[in-house]
């Protein structure tokens, strides 16, 4: 169970890092209303990723934990993008 939580949390945090970095790149030149819409899309994409991860890791503990990880990591990586690059930059460099 613990390994499932760690792996699903890693997947969820990775997606949140990807979404936060991608949104941050697009909001550099956008207006405030567009920023709000883009961050809303980012939050929604993290929720969709949480639902997809929940299809593989079924159970209320996984769903609740991954939803918390999705929200917290997206906010954290949106505020502090260098943390996303440090933790997941090696993976993004593969593509």
Secondary structure in CASP SS format (residue, H / E / C, confidence):
PFRMAT SS
TARGET T0000
AUTHOR 0000-0000-0000
METHOD secondary structure of the structure
MODEL  1
X C 1.00
X H 1.00
X H 1.00
X H 1.00
X H 1.00
X H 1.00
X H 1.00
X H 1.00
X H 1.00
X H 1.00
X H 1.00
X H 1.00
X H 1.00
X H 1.00
X H 1.00
X H 1.00
X H 1.00
X H 1.00
X H 1.00
X H 1.00
X H 1.00
X H 1.00
X H 1.00
X H 1.00
X H 1.00
X H 1.00
X H 1.00
X C 1.00
X C 1.00
X C 1.00
X C 1.00
X H 1.00
X H 1.00
X H 1.00
X H 1.00
X H 1.00
X H 1.00
X H 1.00
X H 1.00
X H 1.00
X H 1.00
X H 1.00
X H 1.00
X H 1.00
X H 1.00
X H 1.00
X H 1.00
X H 1.00
X H 1.00
X H 1.00
X H 1.00
X H 1.00
X H 1.00
X H 1.00
X H 1.00
X H 1.00
X C 1.00
X C 1.00
X C 1.00
X H 1.00
X H 1.00
X H 1.00
X H 1.00
X H 1.00
X H 1.00
X H 1.00
X H 1.00
X H 1.00
X H 1.00
X H 1.00
X H 1.00
X H 1.00
X H 1.00
X H 1.00
X H 1.00
X H 1.00
X H 1.00
X H 1.00
X H 1.00
X C 1.00
X H 1.00
X H 1.00
X H 1.00
X H 1.00
X H 1.00
X H 1.00
X H 1.00
X H 1.00
X H 1.00
X H 1.00
X H 1.00
X H 1.00
X C 1.00
X C 1.00
X C 1.00
END
